[in-house]
Amino acid sequence: MSERGLTAVVAEFATAEDLTRAVQRLRGAGLRRLEAYTPFPLPEIEDLLIGRQNLLPVLIFLCGVAGLVWGFVMQYWGAVLSYPINVGGRPLDSWPAFVPTVFEFGVVFAVTGGFLLFLAFTRLPRLHHPMWAVPGFERASRDGFFLCIEAADERFDRERIHAVGRDCGARRITEMG
């Protein structure tokens, strides 16, 4: 288990191959809370780093459905319950007349909910992140390859992580507290 005050171990690698090798070894050891920071996408480690499925699409769909229901209820309430006006002998709850507005409500709710949920899931806007304090981390957008292993992982073992980092050619291993 991790020691008190230690939140993560960050390893800096010289090449993408070294980073890929380290990710494969750590995933093979059972670690799940890994995050890689690279200057360009690495498809070979993308599948290794993906954890659980993202609920965002399902929640956006539910926001859209809520918008559809709200749009229909709002129009039904207005046309049938609050201000019933018989126009041309049509029924008061003529649903085909509600379709364009219901569709728009569904779209607006889905887009607004999706944007707000995206901000919540990514914890944005973030004014500070502990990774920014890692020495040399600014190079992650140019030529640095960084791997962050969170101490909250149930299989976190400081010595094993240091050993894997050294074996895979880590330039520097930093402990974040």
N, CA, C and O atoms as a DFTB+ gen file, in Angstrom:
708 C
 N C O
     1  1       0.839      -1.177       0.000
     2  2       0.000       0.000       0.000
     3  2       0.883       1.238       0.000
     4  3       2.051       1.171       0.382
     5  1       0.341       2.345      -0.417
     6  2       1.122       3.566      -0.517
     7  2       1.370       4.181       0.853
     8  3       0.645       3.937       1.817
     9  1       2.408       4.975       0.894
    10  2       2.731       5.655       2.143
    11  2       1.899       6.916       2.272
    12  3       1.349       7.412       1.289
    13  1       1.813       7.421       3.466
    14  2       1.045       8.650       3.698
    15  2       1.666       9.810       2.942
    16  3       2.885       9.975       2.913
    17  1       0.807      10.607       2.333
    18  2       1.259      11.802       1.641
    19  2       1.662      11.570       0.197
    20  3       1.779      12.535      -0.558
    21  1       1.874      10.354      -0.208
    22  2       2.261      10.059      -1.584
    23  2       0.993       9.904      -2.413
    24  3       0.150       9.061      -2.111
    25  1       0.855      10.724      -3.469
    26  2      -0.339      10.643      -4.307
    27  2      -0.075       9.917      -5.615
    28  3      -0.979       9.291      -6.168
    29  1       1.164       9.995      -6.120
    30  2       1.466       9.346      -7.399
    31  2       2.967       9.268      -7.603
    32  3       3.744       9.968      -6.953
    33  1       3.349       8.402      -8.517
    34  2       4.731       8.314      -8.972
    35  2       4.710       8.637     -10.459
    36  3       3.918       8.065     -11.208
    37  1       5.574       9.549     -10.891
    38  2       5.629       9.971     -12.283
    39  2       6.989       9.604     -12.845
    40  3       8.025       9.927     -12.264
    41  1       6.972       8.918     -13.995
    42  2       8.211       8.526     -14.658
    43  2       8.289       9.223     -16.006
    44  3       7.309       9.270     -16.751
    45  1       9.465       9.765     -16.313
    46  2       9.692      10.420     -17.601
    47  2      10.542       9.505     -18.463
    48  3      11.564       8.987     -18.012
    49  1      10.112       9.306     -19.717
    50  2      10.823       8.425     -20.635
    51  2      11.331       9.208     -21.834
    52  3      10.769      10.240     -22.200
    53  1      12.400       8.705     -22.442
    54  2      13.008       9.370     -23.589
    55  2      12.268       9.065     -24.881
    56  3      12.198       9.918     -25.765
    57  1      11.716       7.872     -25.006
    58  2      11.064       7.481     -26.253
    59  2       9.679       6.898     -25.981
    60  3       9.351       6.507     -24.861
    61  1       8.885       6.854     -27.041
    62  2       7.547       6.272     -26.946
    63  2       7.627       4.764     -26.709
    64  3       6.762       4.193     -26.046
    65  1       8.645       4.131     -27.239
    66  2       8.806       2.684     -27.052
    67  2       9.059       2.343     -25.586
    68  3       8.511       1.369     -25.069
    69  1       9.883       3.139     -24.921
    70  2      10.143       2.917     -23.498
    71  2       8.858       3.082     -22.683
    72  3       8.568       2.285     -21.791
    73  1       8.100       4.120     -23.002
    74  2       6.828       4.363     -22.314
    75  2       5.866       3.196     -22.546
    76  3       5.223       2.721     -21.610
    77  1       5.772       2.739     -23.787
    78  2       4.884       1.626     -24.113
    79  2       5.273       0.365     -23.341
    80  3       4.412      -0.335     -22.807
    81  1       6.557       0.085     -23.287
    82  2       7.036      -1.089     -22.554
    83  2       6.672      -0.985     -21.065
    84  3       6.235      -1.962     -20.458
    85  1       6.855       0.200     -20.490
    86  2       6.531       0.398     -19.068
    87  2       5.034       0.220     -18.816
    88  3       4.645      -0.412     -17.833
    89  1       4.193       0.768     -19.691
    90  2       2.744       0.633     -19.531
    91  2       2.350      -0.837     -19.612
    92  3       1.538      -1.304     -18.813
    93  1       2.913      -1.567     -20.564
    94  2       2.589      -2.990     -20.701
    95  2       2.987      -3.767     -19.453
    96  3       2.229      -4.617     -18.985
    97  1       4.154      -3.487     -18.916
    98  2       4.607      -4.209     -17.730
    99  2       3.760      -3.873     -16.504
   100  3       3.422      -4.761     -15.721
   101  1       3.417      -2.598     -16.337
   102  2       2.618      -2.204     -15.173
   103  2       1.182      -2.724     -15.277
   104  3       0.600      -3.129     -14.270
   105  1       0.608      -2.718     -16.477
   106  2      -0.734      -3.285     -16.646
   107  2      -0.695      -4.790     -16.402
   108  3      -1.623      -5.359     -15.827
   109  1       0.387      -5.429     -16.843
   110  2       0.544      -6.853     -16.590
   111  2       0.668      -7.163     -15.103
   112  3       0.300      -8.250     -14.658
   113  1       1.188      -6.207     -14.336
   114  2       1.322      -6.386     -12.888
   115  2       0.020      -6.083     -12.150
   116  3      -0.050      -6.218     -10.929
   117  1      -1.016      -5.672     -12.896
   118  2      -2.314      -5.456     -12.272
   119  2      -2.653      -4.015     -11.944
   120  3      -3.727      -3.752     -11.404
   121  1      -1.780      -3.078     -12.249
   122  2      -2.077      -1.665     -11.977
   123  2      -3.095      -1.153     -12.989
   124  3      -3.012      -1.467     -14.177
   125  1      -4.051      -0.369     -12.517
   126  2      -5.121       0.134     -13.381
   127  2      -5.165       1.659     -13.463
   128  3      -5.662       2.208     -14.446
   129  1      -4.665       2.330     -12.469
   130  2      -4.769       3.801     -12.445
   131  2      -3.506       4.419     -13.021
   132  3      -2.656       4.938     -12.298
   133  1      -3.406       4.348     -14.351
   134  2      -2.261       4.881     -15.084
   135  2      -2.739       5.985     -16.012
   136  3      -3.860       5.944     -16.519
   137  1      -1.884       6.967     -16.228
   138  2      -2.177       8.039     -17.172
   139  2      -0.896       8.408     -17.885
   140  3       0.134       8.634     -17.250
   141  1      -0.960       8.470     -19.218
   142  2       0.215       8.819     -20.017
   143  2       0.043      10.220     -20.598
   144  3      -1.050      10.603     -21.014
   145  1       1.122      10.963     -20.618
   146  2       1.148      12.311     -21.196
   147  2       2.216      12.299     -22.280
   148  3       3.401      12.130     -21.996
   149  1       1.779      12.484     -23.539
   150  2       2.692      12.395     -24.674
   151  2       2.469      13.563     -25.614
   152  3       1.397      14.168     -25.599
   153  1       3.475      13.898     -26.443
   154  2       3.300      15.010     -27.389
   155  2       2.436      14.649     -28.591
   156  3       1.999      15.540     -29.321
   157  1       2.182      13.373     -28.810
   158  2       1.338      12.923     -29.911
   159  2       0.638      11.630     -29.485
   160  3       1.108      10.943     -28.577
   161  1      -0.482      11.294     -30.135
   162  2      -1.215      10.092     -29.737
   163  2      -0.396       8.817     -29.966
   164  3       0.321       8.695     -30.959
   165  1      -0.515       7.887     -29.044
   166  2       0.146       6.585     -29.163
   167  2      -0.933       5.508     -29.172
   168  3      -1.382       5.081     -28.108
   169  1      -1.361       5.059     -30.359
   170  2      -2.441       4.067     -30.425
   171  2      -2.099       2.753     -29.723
   172  3      -2.994       2.054     -29.249
   173  1      -0.815       2.417     -29.653
   174  2      -0.433       1.141     -29.042
   175  2      -0.684       1.100     -27.532
   176  3      -0.824       0.016     -26.966
   177  1      -0.742       2.257     -26.871
   178  2      -1.025       2.241     -25.429
   179  2      -2.445       2.705     -25.108
   180  3      -2.876       2.652     -23.956
   181  1      -3.163       3.157     -26.125
   182  2      -4.514       3.663     -25.886
   183  2      -5.413       2.588     -25.276
   184  3      -6.139       2.855     -24.319
   185  1      -5.365       1.378     -25.826
   186  2      -6.196       0.296     -25.294
   187  2      -5.754      -0.127     -23.902
   188  3      -6.574      -0.574     -23.099
   189  1      -4.475       0.010     -23.612
   190  2      -3.975      -0.370     -22.289
   191  2      -4.408       0.610     -21.205
   192  3      -4.605       0.218     -20.055
   193  1      -4.555       1.873     -21.564
   194  2      -4.878       2.892     -20.570
   195  2      -6.371       3.067     -20.345
   196  3      -6.780       3.629     -19.328
   197  1      -7.193       2.595     -21.280
   198  2      -8.629       2.771     -21.133
   199  2      -9.113       1.886     -19.992
   200  3      -8.875       0.679     -19.979
   201  1      -9.786       2.498     -19.053
   202  2     -10.295       1.776     -17.897
   203  2     -11.727       1.350     -18.117
   204  3     -11.995       0.479     -18.944
   205  1     -12.638       1.942     -17.401
   206  2     -14.044       1.575     -17.507
   207  2     -14.709       2.374     -18.619
   208  3     -14.182       3.384     -19.085
   209  1     -15.863       1.904     -19.026
   210  2     -16.604       2.576     -20.078
   211  2     -17.100       3.935     -19.586
   212  3     -17.384       4.125     -18.404
   213  1     -17.193       4.858     -20.515
   214  2     -17.616       6.208     -20.200
   215  2     -19.147       6.282     -20.223
   216  3     -19.780       5.816     -21.170
   217  1     -19.725       6.861     -19.196
   218  2     -21.174       7.008     -19.112
   219  2     -21.687       8.246     -19.834
   220  3     -22.898       8.447     -19.918
   221  1     -20.797       9.076     -20.354
   222  2     -21.208      10.347     -20.947
   223  2     -22.236      10.180     -22.074
   224  3     -23.236      10.898     -22.054
   225  1     -22.060       9.282     -23.057
   226  2     -23.077       9.166     -24.113
   227  2     -24.456       8.764     -23.583
   228  3     -25.473       9.266     -24.061
   229  1     -24.494       7.876     -22.614
   230  2     -25.781       7.449     -22.048
   231  2     -26.451       8.617     -21.330
   232  3     -27.660       8.811     -21.455
   233  1     -25.676       9.390     -20.583
   234  2     -26.253      10.531     -19.860
   235  2     -26.722      11.620     -20.818
   236  3     -27.735      12.270     -20.559
   237  1     -26.003      11.832     -21.923
   238  2     -26.443      12.815     -22.919
   239  2     -27.754      12.361     -23.551
   240  3     -28.659      13.167     -23.765
   241  1     -27.851      11.067     -23.849
   242  2     -29.108      10.534     -24.385
   243  2     -30.257      10.764     -23.408
   244  3     -31.350      11.163     -23.809
   245  1     -30.003      10.509     -22.120
   246  2     -31.047      10.724     -21.115
   247  2     -31.429      12.197     -21.007
   248  3     -32.595      12.514     -20.773
   249  1     -30.473      13.094     -21.172
   250  2     -30.793      14.534     -21.195
   251  2     -31.700      14.853     -22.379
   252  3     -32.654      15.620     -22.246
   253  1     -31.401      14.261     -23.540
   254  2     -32.253      14.471     -24.715
   255  2     -33.653      13.953     -24.495
   256  3     -34.624      14.615     -24.863
   257  1     -33.777      12.773     -23.896
   258  2     -35.106      12.211     -23.600
   259  2     -35.850      13.112     -22.610
   260  3     -37.050      13.344     -22.756
   261  1     -35.136      13.614     -21.610
   262  2     -35.767      14.536     -20.655
   263  2     -36.263      15.786     -21.372
   264  3     -37.329      16.306     -21.041
   265  1     -35.503      16.273     -22.349
   266  2     -35.939      17.421     -23.135
   267  2     -37.178      17.112     -23.956
   268  3     -38.083      17.941     -24.056
   269  1     -37.225      15.915     -24.548
   270  2     -38.415      15.519     -25.305
   271  2     -39.644      15.475     -24.408
   272  3     -40.703      15.989     -24.766
   273  1     -39.496      14.865     -23.253
   274  2     -40.617      14.753     -22.311
   275  2     -41.039      16.134     -21.836
   276  3     -42.230      16.441     -21.797
   277  1     -40.071      16.970     -21.476
   278  2     -40.406      18.313     -20.997
   279  2     -41.115      19.128     -22.085
   280  3     -42.098      19.812     -21.803
   281  1     -40.623      19.057     -23.319
   282  2     -41.259      19.791     -24.413
   283  2     -42.688      19.336     -24.645
   284  3     -43.573      20.163     -24.867
   285  1     -42.928      18.023     -24.595
   286  2     -44.281      17.517     -24.791
   287  2     -45.191      17.923     -23.637
   288  3     -46.305      18.397     -23.862
   289  1     -44.727      17.741     -22.411
   290  2     -45.542      18.093     -21.236
   291  2     -45.876      19.576     -21.235
   292  3     -47.007      19.965     -20.946
   293  1     -44.886      20.404     -21.561
   294  2     -45.114      21.844     -21.560
   295  2     -46.184      22.222     -22.590
   296  3     -47.071      23.024     -22.295
   297  1     -46.104      21.652     -23.790
   298  2     -47.095      21.987     -24.811
   299  2     -48.463      21.386     -24.491
   300  3     -49.490      22.026     -24.718
   301  1     -48.480      20.173     -23.973
   302  2     -49.741      19.544     -23.592
   303  2     -50.428      20.375     -22.509
   304  3     -51.632      20.624     -22.569
   305  1     -49.653      20.790     -21.537
   306  2     -50.212      21.602     -20.448
   307  2     -50.832      22.892     -21.003
   308  3     -51.947      23.267     -20.640
   309  1     -50.096      23.549     -21.875
   310  2     -50.606      24.805     -22.430
   311  2     -51.797      24.637     -23.351
   312  3     -52.753      25.411     -23.281
   313  1     -51.748      23.610     -24.234
   314  2     -52.791      23.470     -25.246
   315  2     -54.030      22.737     -24.745
   316  3     -55.125      22.955     -25.262
   317  1     -53.873      21.873     -23.749
   318  2     -55.001      21.052     -23.312
   319  2     -55.539      21.488     -21.948
   320  3     -56.753      21.572     -21.760
   321  1     -54.651      21.765     -21.005
   322  2     -55.099      22.039     -19.640
   323  2     -55.290      23.523     -19.339
   324  3     -56.309      23.903     -18.762
   325  1     -54.342      24.358     -19.713
   326  2     -54.431      25.773     -19.328
   327  2     -55.264      26.611     -20.281
   328  3     -56.099      27.398     -19.836
   329  1     -55.055      26.459     -21.591
   330  2     -55.749      27.289     -22.586
   331  2     -56.321      26.431     -23.706
   332  3     -55.831      26.494     -24.833
   333  1     -57.337      25.638     -23.428
   334  2     -57.897      24.789     -24.489
   335  2     -58.682      25.622     -25.506
   336  3     -59.689      26.238     -25.158
   337  1     -58.227      25.642     -26.751
   338  2     -58.905      26.373     -27.820
   339  2     -59.153      25.386     -28.957
   340  3     -58.218      24.772     -29.471
   341  1     -60.399      25.238     -29.338
   342  2     -60.771      24.345     -30.420
   343  2     -60.580      25.081     -31.735
   344  3     -61.287      26.045     -32.027
   345  1     -59.611      24.617     -32.530
   346  2     -59.329      25.257     -33.808
   347  2     -59.630      24.255     -34.914
   348  3     -58.931      23.252     -35.054
   349  1     -60.666      24.525     -35.696
   350  2     -60.998      23.685     -36.847
   351  2     -61.448      22.291     -36.478
   352  3     -61.366      21.394     -37.316
   353  1     -61.918      22.065     -35.273
   354  2     -62.421      20.766     -34.873
   355  2     -61.338      19.742     -34.573
   356  3     -61.645      18.565     -34.383
   357  1     -60.076      20.162     -34.527
   358  2     -58.992      19.221     -34.202
   359  2     -59.012      18.902     -32.715
   360  3     -59.505      19.689     -31.907
   361  1     -58.471      17.738     -32.361
   362  2     -58.376      17.435     -30.930
   363  2     -57.386      18.390     -30.255
   364  3     -56.456      18.888     -30.889
   365  1     -57.599      18.634     -28.970
   366  2     -56.737      19.572     -28.244
   367  2     -55.306      19.054     -28.117
   368  3     -54.354      19.834     -28.121
   369  1     -55.163      17.735     -28.003
   370  2     -53.815      17.164     -27.847
   371  2     -53.309      16.571     -29.161
   372  3     -52.904      15.410     -29.202
   373  1     -53.331      17.345     -30.209
   374  2     -52.878      16.905     -31.527
   375  2     -51.348      16.861     -31.541
   376  3     -50.686      17.869     -31.788
   377  1     -50.804      15.677     -31.273
   378  2     -49.359      15.542     -31.095
   379  2     -48.535      15.893     -32.333
   380  3     -47.400      16.338     -32.162
   381  1     -49.023      15.727     -33.576
   382  2     -48.160      16.121     -34.704
   383  2     -47.783      17.599     -34.685
   384  3     -46.728      17.977     -35.195
   385  1     -48.631      18.428     -34.104
   386  2     -48.298      19.855     -34.010
   387  2     -47.187      20.104     -32.991
   388  3     -46.512      21.132     -33.040
   389  1     -47.000      19.159     -32.068
   390  2     -45.984      19.328     -31.025
   391  2     -44.585      18.878     -31.482
   392  3     -43.593      19.228     -30.842
   393  1     -44.492      18.116     -32.567
   394  2     -43.231      17.472     -32.954
   395  2     -42.072      18.457     -33.144
   396  3     -41.012      18.214     -32.568
   397  1     -42.195      19.542     -33.901
   398  2     -41.024      20.417     -34.090
   399  2     -40.480      20.993     -32.771
   400  3     -39.267      21.032     -32.561
   401  1     -41.371      21.431     -31.901
   402  2     -40.923      22.003     -30.634
   403  2     -40.337      20.942     -29.720
   404  3     -39.336      21.184     -29.046
   405  1     -40.952      19.770     -29.692
   406  2     -40.432      18.678     -28.872
   407  2     -39.035      18.291     -29.345
   408  3     -38.142      18.066     -28.528
   409  1     -38.842      18.214     -30.661
   410  2     -37.520      17.907     -31.205
   411  2     -36.493      18.945     -30.759
   412  3     -35.397      18.587     -30.329
   413  1     -36.836      20.212     -30.858
   414  2     -35.903      21.281     -30.468
   415  2     -35.567      21.223     -28.983
   416  3     -34.417      21.430     -28.597
   417  1     -36.556      20.947     -28.158
   418  2     -36.280      20.801     -26.721
   419  2     -35.322      19.643     -26.468
   420  3     -34.409      19.750     -25.650
   421  1     -35.538      18.534     -27.176
   422  2     -34.636      17.392     -27.017
   423  2     -33.208      17.743     -27.390
   424  3     -32.270      17.370     -26.686
   425  1     -33.036      18.456     -28.492
   426  2     -31.692      18.848     -28.935
   427  2     -31.053      19.812     -27.937
   428  3     -29.892      19.645     -27.564
   429  1     -31.804      20.810     -27.511
   430  2     -31.245      21.803     -26.578
   431  2     -30.861      21.153     -25.249
   432  3     -29.789      21.438     -24.714
   433  1     -31.708      20.296     -24.716
   434  2     -31.381      19.616     -23.457
   435  2     -30.160      18.715     -23.624
   436  3     -29.298      18.681     -22.746
   437  1     -30.073      17.984     -24.743
   438  2     -28.938      17.079     -24.962
   439  2     -27.633      17.861     -25.099
   440  3     -26.617      17.473     -24.522
   441  1     -27.652      18.943     -25.847
   442  2     -26.432      19.727     -26.045
   443  2     -26.012      20.410     -24.744
   444  3     -24.840      20.362     -24.372
   445  1     -26.945      21.035     -24.062
   446  2     -26.613      21.711     -22.807
   447  2     -26.163      20.709     -21.745
   448  3     -25.155      20.920     -21.070
   449  1     -26.907      19.633     -21.604
   450  2     -26.519      18.597     -20.644
   451  2     -25.181      17.986     -20.998
   452  3     -24.362      17.738     -20.113
   453  1     -24.940      17.736     -22.286
   454  2     -23.663      17.171     -22.712
   455  2     -22.495      18.075     -22.389
   456  3     -21.449      17.610     -21.935
   457  1     -22.666      19.370     -22.620
   458  2     -21.592      20.315     -22.321
   459  2     -21.308      20.362     -20.826
   460  3     -20.150      20.302     -20.411
   461  1     -22.352      20.470     -20.018
   462  2     -22.159      20.537     -18.571
   463  2     -21.603      19.225     -18.013
   464  3     -20.754      19.241     -17.123
   465  1     -22.078      18.093     -18.532
   466  2     -21.549      16.801     -18.089
   467  2     -20.099      16.618     -18.511
   468  3     -19.303      16.051     -17.763
   469  1     -19.749      17.094     -19.706
   470  2     -18.352      17.035     -20.147
   471  2     -17.456      17.810     -19.185
   472  3     -16.396      17.325     -18.789
   473  1     -17.880      19.006     -18.814
   474  2     -17.097      19.792     -17.855
   475  2     -16.985      19.074     -16.514
   476  3     -15.927      19.090     -15.885
   477  1     -18.072      18.446     -16.078
   478  2     -18.045      17.744     -14.794
   479  2     -17.154      16.501     -14.856
   480  3     -16.382      16.250     -13.930
   481  1     -17.251      15.726     -15.931
   482  2     -16.462      14.494     -16.046
   483  2     -14.974      14.784     -16.171
   484  3     -14.150      14.033     -15.649
   485  1     -14.621      15.864     -16.858
   486  2     -13.209      16.196     -17.034
   487  2     -12.692      17.126     -15.940
   488  3     -11.522      17.509     -15.946
   489  1     -13.559      17.485     -15.009
   490  2     -13.231      18.372     -13.888
   491  2     -12.634      19.701     -14.364
   492  3     -11.658      20.208     -13.810
   493  1     -13.252      20.234     -15.398
   494  2     -12.818      21.524     -15.924
   495  2     -13.742      22.606     -15.404
   496  3     -14.870      22.275     -15.037
   497  1     -13.369      23.832     -15.343
   498  2     -12.021      24.331     -15.599
   499  2     -11.104      24.037     -14.412
   500  3     -11.490      24.218     -13.257
   501  1      -9.936      23.601     -14.699
   502  2      -8.967      23.246     -13.666
   503  2      -7.879      24.323     -13.649
   504  3      -7.175      24.531     -14.637
   505  1      -7.762      24.986     -12.531
   506  2      -6.780      26.053     -12.410
   507  2      -5.427      25.534     -11.941
   508  3      -4.411      26.211     -12.095
   509  1      -5.416      24.324     -11.364
   510  2      -4.152      23.734     -10.930
   511  2      -4.255      22.219     -11.002
   512  3      -5.288      21.638     -10.668
   513  1      -3.191      21.598     -11.433
   514  2      -3.109      20.143     -11.442
   515  2      -1.755      19.761     -10.863
   516  3      -0.752      20.383     -11.212
   517  1      -1.693      18.767      -9.997
   518  2      -0.408      18.396      -9.384
   519  2       0.663      18.001     -10.394
   520  3       1.853      18.146     -10.110
   521  1       0.270      17.507     -11.565
   522  2       1.264      17.123     -12.584
   523  2       2.071      18.321     -13.059
   524  3       3.216      18.163     -13.482
   525  1       1.502      19.502     -12.997
   526  2       2.199      20.686     -13.478
   527  2       3.420      21.019     -12.637
   528  3       4.291      21.774     -13.069
   529  1       3.484      20.452     -11.424
   530  2       4.622      20.713     -10.539
   531  2       5.765      19.720     -10.758
   532  3       6.835      19.876     -10.169
   533  1       5.555      18.708     -11.589
   534  2       6.607      17.724     -11.857
   535  2       7.701      18.388     -12.683
   536  3       7.407      19.022     -13.697
   537  1       8.955      18.254     -12.268
   538  2      10.043      18.883     -13.022
   539  2      10.093      18.373     -14.464
   540  3      10.084      17.165     -14.705
   541  1      10.145      19.294     -15.406
   542  2      10.250      18.956     -16.815
   543  2       8.927      18.590     -17.478
   544  3       8.920      18.212     -18.649
   545  1       7.812      18.691     -16.767
   546  2       6.541      18.265     -17.343
   547  2       6.118      19.135     -18.528
   548  3       5.335      18.687     -19.365
   549  1       6.612      20.353     -18.614
   550  2       6.260      21.211     -19.751
   551  2       6.711      20.591     -21.074
   552  3       6.211      20.963     -22.136
   553  1       7.651      19.652     -21.015
   554  2       8.141      18.990     -22.219
   555  2       7.155      17.949     -22.747
   556  3       7.355      17.425     -23.842
   557  1       6.107      17.640     -22.002
   558  2       5.127      16.643     -22.445
   559  2       4.430      17.070     -23.726
   560  3       3.913      16.221     -24.451
   561  1       4.403      18.343     -24.020
   562  2       3.771      18.814     -25.246
   563  2       4.768      18.938     -26.400
   564  3       4.374      19.237     -27.527
   565  1       6.050      18.712     -26.128
   566  2       7.062      18.804     -27.193
   567  2       7.732      17.470     -27.471
   568  3       7.575      16.913     -28.557
   569  1       8.478      16.952     -26.502
   570  2       9.242      15.733     -26.761
   571  2       9.347      14.824     -25.539
   572  3      10.170      13.909     -25.525
   573  1       8.535      15.058     -24.523
   574  2       8.602      14.240     -23.310
   575  2       7.488      13.211     -23.263
   576  3       6.390      13.443     -23.771
   577  1       7.777      12.082     -22.654
   578  2       6.804      11.013     -22.485
   579  2       6.720      10.715     -20.997
   580  3       7.685      10.235     -20.402
   581  1       5.577      10.995     -20.396
   582  2       5.407      10.873     -18.955
   583  2       4.344       9.824     -18.645
   584  3       3.351       9.694     -19.361
   585  1       4.570       9.085     -17.574
   586  2       3.622       8.099     -17.099
   587  2       3.359       8.365     -15.626
   588  3       4.285       8.405     -14.817
   589  1       2.084       8.546     -15.283
   590  2       1.685       8.811     -13.899
   591  2       0.959       7.589     -13.361
   592  3      -0.014       7.125     -13.954
   593  1       1.432       7.074     -12.243
   594  2       0.815       5.935     -11.574
   595  2       0.272       6.446     -10.245
   596  3       1.039       6.872      -9.382
   597  1      -1.049       6.406     -10.079
   598  2      -1.668       6.948      -8.877
   599  2      -1.494       6.001      -7.695
   600  3      -1.594       4.783      -7.839
   601  1      -1.233       6.573      -6.535
   602  2      -1.049       5.782      -5.317
   603  2      -2.359       5.191      -4.817
   604  3      -2.351       4.294      -3.974
   605  1      -3.481       5.681      -5.325
   606  2      -4.781       5.152      -4.910
   607  2      -5.074       3.789      -5.520
   608  3      -6.047       3.136      -5.144
   609  1      -4.235       3.354      -6.462
   610  2      -4.401       2.029      -7.068
   611  2      -4.224       0.959      -5.996
   612  3      -3.319       1.053      -5.166
   613  1      -5.076      -0.044      -6.011
   614  2      -5.021      -1.080      -4.969
   615  2      -3.760      -1.929      -5.037
   616  3      -3.359      -2.510      -4.029
   617  1      -3.129      -2.013      -6.195
   618  2      -1.899      -2.812      -6.331
   619  2      -0.650      -1.941      -6.402
   620  3       0.387      -2.374      -6.904
   621  1      -0.748      -0.743      -5.912
   622  2       0.384       0.195      -5.936
   623  2       1.508      -0.326      -5.047
   624  3       1.299      -0.633      -3.873
   625  1       2.702      -0.418      -5.625
   626  2       3.888      -0.842      -4.895
   627  2       5.041       0.041      -5.351
   628  3       5.523      -0.087      -6.477
   629  1       5.472       0.920      -4.489
   630  2       6.477       1.922      -4.824
   631  2       7.756       1.299      -5.375
   632  3       8.281       1.767      -6.386
   633  1       8.258       0.268      -4.738
   634  2       9.516      -0.345      -5.166
   635  2       9.377      -0.987      -6.549
   636  3      10.262      -0.851      -7.393
   637  1       8.262      -1.685      -6.776
   638  2       8.059      -2.327      -8.079
   639  2       7.963      -1.284      -9.185
   640  3       8.507      -1.480     -10.272
   641  1       7.277      -0.179      -8.916
   642  2       7.142       0.879      -9.924
   643  2       8.498       1.488     -10.241
   644  3       8.810       1.732     -11.406
   645  1       9.306       1.735      -9.219
   646  2      10.651       2.257      -9.453
   647  2      11.488       1.266     -10.260
   648  3      12.234       1.668     -11.153
   649  1      11.370      -0.019      -9.952
   650  2      12.136      -1.037     -10.670
   651  2      11.715      -1.114     -12.137
   652  3      12.564      -1.197     -13.025
   653  1      10.418      -1.087     -12.388
   654  2       9.933      -1.129     -13.771
   655  2      10.391       0.120     -14.516
   656  3      10.807       0.036     -15.672
   657  1      10.318       1.263     -13.868
   658  2      10.779       2.505     -14.498
   659  2      12.244       2.438     -14.879
   660  3      12.621       2.819     -15.988
   661  1      13.076       1.954     -13.958
   662  2      14.511       1.846     -14.263
   663  2      14.766       0.833     -15.380
   664  3      15.577       1.079     -16.273
   665  1      14.068      -0.311     -15.329
   666  2      14.255      -1.342     -16.357
   667  2      13.827      -0.869     -17.737
   668  3      14.405      -1.284     -18.741
   669  1      12.826      -0.011     -17.795
   670  2      12.314       0.466     -19.086
   671  2      12.999       1.743     -19.552
   672  3      12.617       2.300     -20.581
   673  1      13.985       2.211     -18.834
   674  2      14.769       3.366     -19.280
   675  2      14.215       4.720     -18.917
   676  3      14.336       5.666     -19.696
   677  1      13.610       4.835     -17.752
   678  2      13.082       6.136     -17.323
   679  2      14.226       7.115     -17.077
   680  3      15.217       6.780     -16.428
   681  1      14.075       8.322     -17.601
   682  2      15.066       9.374     -17.359
   683  2      15.031       9.823     -15.900
   684  3      16.062      10.020     -15.256
   685  1      13.792       9.977     -15.405
   686  2      13.607      10.518     -14.060
   687  2      12.327       9.933     -13.491
   688  3      11.332       9.774     -14.198
   689  1      12.367       9.617     -12.207
   690  2      11.172       9.139     -11.501
   691  2      10.929      10.098     -10.338
   692  3      11.789      10.289      -9.478
   693  1       9.748      10.689     -10.333
   694  2       9.395      11.691      -9.336
   695  2       8.209      11.199      -8.521
   696  3       7.257      10.636      -9.062
   697  1       8.280      11.416      -7.229
   698  2       7.156      11.089      -6.348
   699  2       6.399      12.357      -6.008
   700  3       6.977      13.334      -5.530
   701  1       5.089      12.331      -6.263
   702  2       4.255      13.491      -5.967
   703  2       3.625      13.297      -4.597
   704  3       3.082      12.235      -4.293
   705  1       3.705      14.325      -3.787
   706  2       3.150      14.216      -2.444
   707  2       2.028      15.139      -2.183
   708  3       1.474      15.141      -1.083
